[in-house]
Amino acid sequence: MSIVPKLAFAVFAALSFASPASAQEGSLTISVGFGPKAEVPDPRSGYNGWMSNQAGVTETLMGIDYDLRLYPRLAQGIEQSSPTTWQVTLRDGVRFHDGTPLTAEAVVDAIAAISDESHPGHNKRVAKLLDLKGMNAEGDKVVVFETNSPNAAFPWTLSEPGIAILGESSDAFPINATGPYVFKEAVPSQLYRVEANPDYRLGSPGLEEVRIVVSGDPATAALAFEAGEVDMVINYPEADFERIKSTGALGFSAPTTRLYFYTVNAASGPMANPLIRRAVSMAIDRQGIVDAALSGVGGVPTGAIYPEGKGWAADIRVDYDPIKAEELLAEAGAVKQDGVWRLDGEPLEIDIVTYSSRAALPPAAELTQAFLSAIGVAASVKVGEWGASNDAIADGEADMFLQAWVTTPQGDPGGVLETLLKSDGGSNSGKYANPELDELLEKGRLTFEQEKRKAIYDEAQKIIASDAAMIPVFHVNQVNVARPGLTGYAVHPTETYWITHETKFAE
């Protein structure tokens, strides 16, 4: 089996507009909600690879285009020679930032670190996705990968930003990668700065420098853009999009695969009962949340995991039905007294946690609280950091965790479901367990025919919906604003690609 590349970048027309006084020719400053975790964040560790990939520093063997199709990136091609064996042929002419050539041995060394618990690049999540039994270099240009079991998602997994191909690091090149930009410095939780790689194989980059600055408060990020302190803002209140565009800014808007959803505490408390989970899901007016939290411009209400038009969508609806929700509560053994639902003699209470670094999360949680209150279910909302909220669910101290994930970061449907909902999933903080779903997810990895895989993941989504294993709320459009003249940029459906060698400000 071979996979052929095809990638097109959308180019936007420049507008005649006076640049902010702070903007520098040849530079781009982007405001985002999350920042680097270390002074030299190894792209293979945690989710560091997202920022290095977005900033144009690192590249992967495979890539995902704007139609969610797989294409060879640093690879020239990939072939499957047995159910568990894949051969990747590397492109000619690729060099690391220090000038050394990309070789098969360098690829093996870079990826081996992911499974090495003693290495700073160790990543248990990514190692599990790879599921490697071994790998070896055949000459300078061919890498042979052997997986522990057949894995139809393997070529897609090689697009995971954490599987960054790196050369030997040095003081001059602490992140020695192959992209159009060279890592220069990071200030934890504040700044990630890169400079142009003039020797990039596809051509000299259009910007001298890219600075990614962190603003944990979306509203503050919007104000910084309007004050001319940054050139582009990616994480800000979606409701401000049309207003900011009306000032003359350039707007970018496109659907993504990012899903806002509730992780439920399936191990303890009221949400351990699937009837109560389903009742809560049916009590949520998803369209009302989209209209209020996103002003109707940023998302689509959903009961499915994957958005329509993105290849893996299943026809699943969860209608807003408060009457049915109350029927399910009664079926679960709850009793309504004086307008309040009680369970085992105590008021039924749902504790909701979320975080504030995405503007739509707190209002969506508060609206959920209001919808539950409308049917007589008490709910509380606590807004904190992502990590604290995740820990609250994992420790049984909360019942629902509203968060936002890209559901197909590698273009394939299996990875996120395995991470979030498989019994041994690395991010299954709600401790949901369903042997039938586990079996389907395993089957999805073992099945190579596209139509059969689609049927498997459709069935998996139906189980998730019927059991309310998680509660999807809406898929979001990414709506970004930039100062006019920015070209060579488009919103990517996985959100993992921002800057290319073609990104620049028009003359």
C-alpha positions in Angstrom: 0.0 0.0 0.0 1.4 3.4 -0.9 0.1 6.8 0.0 0.5 9.8 -2.3 0.9 13.4 -1.2 -1.5 16.2 -2.0 -1.6 19.4 0.0 -2.9 22.9 -0.9 -2.5 26.0 1.2 -5.2 28.7 1.0 -3.8 32.1 0.3 -5.7 35.2 1.4 -5.7 38.5 -0.4 -4.0 41.4 1.2 -5.9 44.5 2.3 -4.8 48.1 2.3 -4.6 48.9 6.0 -2.2 50.8 8.3 -0.1 48.4 10.3 -0.1 48.7 14.1 2.8 50.8 15.3 4.3 47.9 17.2 4.4 45.5 14.2 7.9 44.9 12.8 8.5 44.1 9.1 9.3 40.4 8.7 8.0 39.4 12.1 4.7 37.9 13.3 3.5 37.9 16.9 0.7 35.4 17.7 -1.3 35.4 20.9 -2.4 31.9 22.2 -3.9 30.5 25.3 -1.3 27.9 26.2 2.5 28.1 26.3 5.7 26.1 26.6 6.3 24.1 29.7 10.1 24.4 29.7 13.0 26.6 28.5 13.7 23.8 25.9 10.4 21.9 25.5 11.3 18.6 23.9 8.7 18.2 21.1 8.3 14.5 21.8 7.3 15.1 25.5 3.7 15.8 26.5 2.0 18.0 24.0 5.1 20.1 23.3 5.1 18.9 19.7 1.9 20.8 18.9 3.6 24.2 19.4 6.8 23.2 17.6 4.8 21.9 14.7 2.5 25.0 14.7 5.5 27.3 14.8 7.2 25.6 11.8 10.1 24.2 13.8 9.5 20.4 13.7 8.1 18.1 11.0 6.8 14.6 11.0 7.1 11.7 8.7 3.5 12.0 7.6 1.1 15.0 7.5 -2.6 15.8 7.4 -3.8 18.2 4.7 -6.7 20.6 4.9 -9.2 17.9 3.8 -8.0 15.6 6.5 -6.1 13.4 4.0 -2.8 11.7 4.8 0.3 12.7 2.8 4.0 12.0 3.0 5.9 14.9 4.7 9.5 14.0 5.6 8.7 10.7 4.1 8.6 10.2 0.3 6.2 7.3 0.8 5.0 4.5 3.0 4.3 0.9 2.2 2.9 -2.0 4.2 4.8 -5.2 3.6 3.0 -7.4 6.2 0.1 -6.9 8.7 2.6 -5.6 11.2 5.4 -4.2 9.1 5.7 -0.8 7.5 8.5 0.6 5.3 9.0 4.4 5.2 11.2 5.9 2.5 12.7 9.3 3.3 12.8 12.3 1.0 16.1 13.3 -0.5 17.7 16.7 0.3 16.3 17.1 3.9 18.7 18.6 6.4 18.5 19.3 10.1 18.9 22.9 11.2 22.6 22.2 12.0 23.1 21.2 8.4 23.4 17.4 8.9 21.4 15.2 6.6 18.2 13.4 7.6 19.0 9.7 7.7 17.1 6.6 8.5 19.3 6.1 11.6 18.4 9.6 12.8 14.7 8.8 12.5 15.1 5.6 14.5 17.1 7.5 17.2 14.5 10.3 17.4 11.5 7.9 17.7 13.2 5.5 20.1 13.4 8.3 22.8 9.6 8.3 22.9 9.5 4.9 24.5 12.6 5.4 26.7 11.4 6.2 30.2 14.8 7.7 31.1 14.8 10.2 28.2 13.4 13.7 28.3 11.4 12.9 25.1 9.6 10.0 26.7 5.8 10.1 26.0 3.7 7.2 27.3 0.6 8.4 25.3 2.5 8.5 22.0 4.3 5.3 22.7 1.0 3.6 23.1 -0.3 5.0 19.8 2.9 3.7 18.0 2.7 0.3 19.7 6.2 -0.6 18.3 7.8 -4.0 18.7 10.9 -2.6 16.9 12.3 -0.5 14.1 15.5 -0.4 12.2 17.3 1.5 9.4 17.9 -0.1 6.1 20.5 2.1 4.5 20.2 5.8 4.7 16.7 6.2 3.3 14.5 3.4 4.6 13.1 2.9 8.1 11.3 -0.4 8.8 8.7 -0.3 11.6 7.3 -3.4 13.2 4.2 -3.1 15.4 3.1 -5.5 18.1 -0.2 -6.1 16.3 -1.8 -5.1 13.1 -2.7 -1.4 13.3 -4.6 0.3 10.4 -4.0 3.7 12.1 -0.2 3.4 12.0 0.5 5.6 9.0 -1.9 8.3 10.4 -0.1 8.0 13.8 3.1 9.1 12.1 1.5 12.6 11.6 1.2 13.0 15.4 3.2 16.2 16.3 4.8 14.4 19.2 6.6 12.1 16.7 8.9 14.9 15.7 12.0 13.9 13.8 15.0 15.5 15.5 18.8 15.4 15.0 21.4 15.6 17.7 20.9 18.7 19.9 23.6 21.2 20.7 23.9 24.6 22.4 23.3 26.3 19.1 20.4 24.0 18.1 18.7 22.7 21.3 15.8 21.6 19.2 17.5 20.4 16.0 14.7 19.8 13.6 14.0 20.2 9.8 11.2 22.9 9.5 11.3 26.3 8.0 11.9 27.9 11.4 14.6 27.4 14.0 13.8 27.3 17.7 15.5 30.1 19.5 14.1 30.4 23.0 11.1 29.7 25.3 10.0 31.3 28.5 7.7 28.8 30.3 4.1 29.8 30.1 5.0 33.1 28.4 6.9 32.9 25.1 8.0 30.6 22.2 10.3 32.4 19.7 11.6 31.1 16.4 13.7 32.5 13.5 13.8 31.8 9.8 15.7 28.8 8.5 17.2 30.3 5.3 18.3 26.9 4.0 14.8 25.3 4.2 14.4 22.8 1.3 11.1 24.2 0.0 12.3 27.8 0.0 13.3 30.7 2.2 10.6 31.5 4.8 8.5 34.7 4.4 9.1 35.9 7.9 12.3 36.6 9.8 10.8 35.8 13.2 7.7 34.4 14.8 6.9 35.1 18.4 4.2 33.1 20.1 3.0 34.9 23.3 0.7 33.5 25.9 -2.4 35.1 27.3 -4.4 32.8 29.5 -7.3 35.2 29.5 -9.1 35.2 26.0 -10.6 38.7 26.6 -7.2 40.1 27.4 -5.8 38.6 24.2 -8.5 40.3 22.2 -7.7 43.7 23.8 -4.0 43.2 23.0 -4.7 42.6 19.4 -6.9 45.7 19.1 -4.2 47.7 20.8 -1.7 46.6 18.2 0.4 44.7 20.7 0.1 41.4 18.7 -0.4 40.7 15.0 -2.6 37.7 15.3 -4.8 36.1 18.0 -6.0 32.5 18.0 -7.6 32.1 21.4 -10.1 34.9 22.2 -13.9 35.2 22.8 -15.5 33.9 19.6 -18.4 36.3 20.1 -16.0 39.2 19.3 -15.1 37.9 15.9 -17.5 40.0 13.8 -16.9 43.1 15.9 -13.1 42.8 15.5 -13.3 42.2 11.8 -15.4 45.4 11.4 -12.4 47.4 12.6 -10.5 46.4 9.4 -8.8 43.2 10.7 -8.4 40.1 8.6 -10.6 37.2 9.7 -10.1 33.5 9.3 -12.9 31.1 10.0 -13.2 27.4 9.3 -14.7 24.3 11.0 -12.3 22.1 13.0 -12.6 18.8 14.7 -12.4 20.3 18.2 -15.2 19.0 20.3 -16.5 20.6 23.5 -17.7 17.8 25.7 -18.2 16.6 29.3 -16.1 13.8 30.7 -18.3 12.1 33.3 -17.3 10.5 36.5 -18.4 7.0 35.7 -16.9 5.4 38.8 -18.7 7.2 41.6 -21.4 9.6 42.4 -24.7 10.2 40.5 -23.0 10.1 37.0 -21.9 6.5 37.6 -25.5 5.7 36.7 -26.0 5.7 32.9 -29.6 6.6 33.2 -28.7 9.8 35.1 -25.9 10.5 32.5 -28.5 10.2 29.7 -30.9 12.4 31.6 -28.3 15.1 32.0 -27.4 14.9 28.3 -31.0 15.4 27.3 -31.5 18.3 29.7 -28.8 20.3 27.9 -30.0 22.7 25.2 -27.0 22.5 23.0 -28.3 25.1 20.4 -28.9 27.5 23.3 -25.3 27.1 24.5 -24.0 27.7 21.0 -26.2 30.8 20.5 -25.2 32.3 23.8 -21.6 31.2 24.3 -20.5 31.6 20.7 -23.0 34.2 19.4 -24.0 31.7 16.7 -20.8 32.1 14.7 -18.4 29.7 16.2 -19.9 26.2 16.4 -22.5 23.5 15.7 -24.4 21.7 18.4 -23.8 17.9 18.4 -24.4 14.6 20.0 -21.6 13.0 17.9 -17.9 12.8 18.4 -16.8 13.8 14.9 -18.2 16.8 13.0 -20.2 16.4 9.8 -18.2 16.6 6.6 -15.0 15.4 8.2 -15.1 11.7 7.1 -15.9 9.9 10.3 -19.1 11.6 11.3 -22.0 9.3 12.5 -25.6 10.2 12.3 -26.2 10.7 16.0 -28.6 13.2 17.6 -29.3 14.0 21.2 -32.4 16.2 21.3 -33.1 18.7 24.0 -35.9 17.0 25.8 -36.3 18.0 29.5 -39.5 15.9 29.9 -37.6 12.7 28.8 -34.7 13.7 31.0 -37.1 13.7 34.0 -38.5 10.4 33.0 -35.0 8.9 33.0 -34.3 10.4 36.5 -37.4 8.7 37.8 -36.3 5.4 36.1 -32.9 5.8 37.9 -34.8 5.8 41.2 -34.8 9.5 41.9 -37.9 11.1 43.4 -39.0 14.7 42.8 -40.2 16.5 45.9 -41.2 20.2 46.0 -39.6 20.7 42.6 -36.2 19.1 43.6 -35.0 15.7 42.6 -33.7 13.5 45.4 -31.7 10.3 45.2 -31.5 8.0 48.2 -33.2 10.7 50.2 -30.7 13.4 49.5 -30.9 16.2 46.9 -29.4 15.2 43.5 -26.4 17.4 43.0 -24.0 17.6 40.1 -20.6 19.2 40.5 -19.2 20.6 37.2 -15.6 21.6 36.7 -13.9 23.4 33.8 -11.2 25.9 33.0 -11.1 29.4 31.7 -8.4 29.4 29.0 -11.0 28.8 26.3 -13.5 31.5 26.4 -16.6 29.4 25.7 -16.0 26.9 28.5 -17.2 28.8 31.6 -20.4 30.2 30.0 -21.2 26.7 28.5 -20.8 25.2 32.0 -22.9 27.9 33.6 -25.7 27.4 31.0 -25.6 23.6 31.7 -26.1 24.5 35.4 -29.1 26.6 34.5 -30.6 23.8 32.3 -30.2 21.3 35.1 -31.7 23.7 37.6 -34.7 24.1 35.3 -35.7 20.5 35.8 -34.9 20.5 39.5 -31.3 19.1 39.6 -28.9 21.2 41.7 -25.6 21.9 40.0 -22.4 23.8 40.9 -19.7 25.1 38.6 -16.0 25.5 39.6 -13.6 27.2 37.1 -10.0 26.5 37.6 -7.0 25.2 35.6 -7.2 22.2 33.2 -5.0 20.0 35.4 -6.9 20.7 38.6 -10.2 20.0 36.9 -8.9 16.7 35.4 -7.7 15.7 38.8 -11.0 16.5 40.4 -12.8 14.0 38.1 -10.0 11.4 38.4 -10.2 11.6 42.3 -14.0 11.4 42.4 -14.4 15.0 43.6 -16.5 16.2 40.7 -19.1 14.7 38.4 -18.6 16.4 35.1 -15.6 18.0 33.5 -16.2 20.3 30.5 -13.2 20.3 28.2 -12.3 20.8 24.5 -10.3 18.3 22.4 -9.5 18.0 18.8 -11.0 14.6 18.0 -8.9 13.6 15.0 -5.5 15.2 15.7 -3.9 12.5 13.4 -6.8 12.4 11.0 -7.8 8.9 12.3 -10.8 8.4 14.6 -9.3 5.8 16.9 -6.6 7.6 18.9 -8.7 10.0 20.9 -11.5 7.5 21.6 -8.8 5.0 22.9 -7.3 7.8 25.0 -10.5 9.1 26.5 -12.8 6.1 26.8 -10.9 2.8 26.5 -10.7 1.1 29.9 -6.9 1.6 30.0 -6.9 4.9 28.2 -4.2 7.4 29.2 -6.7 10.2 29.6 -9.7 8.3 30.9 -10.0 10.4 34.0 -13.7 9.5 34.4 -12.8 5.8 34.6 -15.4 4.7 32.1 -15.2 1.0 31.3 -17.2 -0.9 28.7 -15.8 -4.2 27.3 -17.9 -3.9 24.2 -16.5 -0.5 23.4 -13.0 -1.8 24.2 -13.4 -4.6 21.7 -14.7 -2.3 19.0 -11.8 0.0 19.4 -9.4 -2.9 19.2 -11.2 -4.1 16.1 -10.9 -0.6 14.5 -7.1 -0.8 14.8 -7.1 -4.3 13.2 -9.3 -3.5 10.3 -7.7 -2.0 7.2 -10.7 -1.6 4.8 -12.0 1.9 4.9 -15.7 1.1 4.7 -15.5 -1.5 7.4 -13.5 0.8 9.7 -16.2 3.5 9.2 -18.9 1.0 10.3 -16.9 0.1 13.4 -16.4 3.7 14.5 -20.1 4.4 13.8 -21.0 1.6 16.1 -18.6 2.8 18.7 -20.2 6.3 18.6 -23.6 4.7 19.0 -22.5 2.9 22.2 -21.0 6.1 23.5 -24.2 8.0 22.9 -26.5 5.3 24.3 -24.4 4.9 27.4 -23.6 8.7 27.7 -20.0 7.6 28.2 -19.1 11.2 27.4 -21.5 14.1 26.7 -20.7 16.0 23.5 -22.0 19.6 23.4 -20.7 21.3 20.2 -18.1 21.3 17.6 -16.3 24.7 17.3 -15.2 26.7 14.3 -11.8 28.3 14.8 -12.2 32.0 14.2 -8.9 33.9 14.2 -8.0 37.5 13.4 -4.8 39.0 12.1 -3.6 42.4 10.9 -4.3 42.7 7.2 -1.8 41.5 4.6 -1.2 38.1 6.2 -1.0 35.4 3.5 -0.1 31.7 3.4 -2.2 30.9 6.5 -5.4 29.0 6.8 -7.3 27.4 9.7 -6.4 23.7 9.8 -9.1 21.3 10.9 -6.7 19.6 13.3 -5.4 23.0 14.6 -1.8 21.6 14.5 -0.5 23.5 11.5 -0.1 27.3 11.5 3.1 28.6 10.0 4.7 27.4 6.8 7.6 28.8 4.7 4.9 30.6 2.6 3.4 32.5 5.5 4.2 36.2 5.2 2.8 39.7 5.1 2.2 41.0 1.6 4.0 44.1 0.5 
